[in-house]
Amino acid sequence: MKSNNTLIALFISSLFILSSCNKKKEQTDVVETPVENVIGENTEDDLIDDNGDPIIIGKQKRATLESDPYKKWFDVSYKEHTLDTITMNSIKEDLANTDITVFMGTWCEDSQREVPAFFKALDLAGIDASTINLITISEDKEAPEDLLEGKNVEYVPTIIFEKEGNELGRIVEYSIFSIEKDMAKILKGEDYKHPYAE
C-alpha cells in the first residue's frame, strides 16, 4: 500500500511539474522552472540532488545557473576554466551563425564542469547567452514539453551545434581536446567524434 501511495505521489508531482511549465510557456519563450514548483510541498528524493539542491527541469536562462544554489559550482567552474583564446578567435564568426542547444543536468558533475566552461568560451567570442537554447533535464533524462524529442540525448551535458536545421556535431559529457578545440573541429567540419559516437 505504501509503495502505491509513493507511485501516486510521484505521478501527481510529475503532472504538477508539467502543468506549471506549460503555463509558463504561454507567457514567455523561456521557461524557468522556479524552485518552489520543482520541489512542491511534498519533496520527493528524485527532485533533489546529492547536495540537497533542487533539480530543475525545462527551458532555462543562463542567469538561473548563476543564481543560488547553482552559482556555487557555476562560478568555480567558470573561473577555473583556462580559455584557448586563439581557437575561440578563429571560430567567432562560425559560432555567431550556428544554432546551439545545451542539454544539461544541474545534478550532474560533468554538466557542472563543462557548461560554465562553455559559457566562458562563448563570452570570449562575444556570443550572447540568450541565443543559446539551454535545457535542464532530470536524472532520468526527461524534460517537459517534448524538449528532448528527436534529440537522442543519452548523456549530459550534450551540446548540439546546428546550421539551417542540420546537425553539425555534438559534444557529449566531456570535451575530447578542450571545449574550444572540440567546438572548432565541429564548426570547421573536421573529423570529430564524441566519446559515445558509434
C-alpha positions, -999 to 999 in steps of 0.1 A, spaced: 0 0 0 28 24 9 45 18 -25 12 26 -43 10 59 -24 45 67 -34 38 60 -70 6 81 -69 26 110 -53 53 107 -80 26 108 -107 9 138 -92 43 156 -88 51 149 -124 17 163 -136 23 194 -114 57 200 -129 44 195 -165 14 217 -160 34 245 -143 58 245 -173 30 246 -198 15 277 -181 49 294 -182 53 285 -219 22 305 -228 36 336 -211 72 336 -224 95 319 -248 118 309 -219 105 286 -192 123 289 -160 113 262 -135 110 280 -102 125 261 -73 91 261 -55 75 244 -85 101 217 -87 101 208 -50 64 214 -43 50 208 -8 58 171 -8 95 169 -16 105 137 -35 140 124 -33 144 123 -71 138 161 -73 168 169 -50 204 162 -59 230 146 -37 239 181 -23 203 188 -13 197 213 -41 166 212 -62 168 196 -97 153 220 -122 139 208 -155 128 227 -186 140 256 -207 163 279 -187 182 312 -188 219 312 -180 211 336 -152 194 307 -134 227 288 -132 244 319 -120 219 322 -91 217 303 -58 220 274 -52 237 266 -86 261 295 -86 284 278 -61 295 253 -88 289 276 -118 312 303 -105 340 279 -96 340 260 -129 337 293 -149 367 308 -130 389 276 -132 385 271 -170 416 283 -189 405 298 -222 421 290 -255 418 325 -270 435 316 -303 410 289 -311 380 310 -299 391 339 -321 392 316 -351 356 305 -347 338 336 -336 321 341 -369 311 304 -372 296 305 -337 276 336 -345 259 317 -374 253 285 -356 222 274 -335 233 258 -302 213 237 -278 227 227 -245 211 198 -226 224 195 -190 215 184 -155 220 206 -125 226 174 -106 254 162 -130 291 168 -122 300 167 -159 274 194 -166 286 214 -136 322 214 -151 316 217 -188 287 241 -191 303 270 -172 335 265 -193 313 265 -224 297 298 -214 331 313 -206 343 304 -241 312 320 -256 317 351 -236 352 355 -251 337 351 -286 311 377 -278 282 353 -282 250 365 -264 240 338 -239 203 345 -247 208 329 -282 217 296 -266 189 271 -261 195 259 -226 175 229 -214 179 212 -180 167 176 -176 160 152 -148 183 123 -138 160 100 -158 168 122 -189 133 137 -190 121 172 -197 87 187 -201 71 199 -234 88 174 -256 121 194 -254 141 162 -259 121 148 -288 142 137 -317 175 149 -300 188 114 -289 202 127 -256 217 98 -235 244 116 -216 247 151 -202 259 176 -209 251 173 -246 259 204 -267 244 203 -302 255 226 -330 232 231 -359 230 251 -391 199 256 -411 183 227 -392 211 203 -399 233 190 -370 270 197 -375 280 177 -344 278 175 -307 299 175 -276 288 148 -252 295 145 -215 330 159 -217 353 175 -243 379 154 -261 406 180 -267 391 211 -249 358 228 -251 372 253 -276 390 228 -298 360 205 -299 338 233 -310 363 244 -336 365 208 -351 327 206 -353 322 241 -368 350 237 -393 338 202 -404 369 184 -392 369 148 -381 354 148 -346 336 121 -327 323 124 -292 331 96 -267 299 77 -274 298 80 -312 295 47 -330 
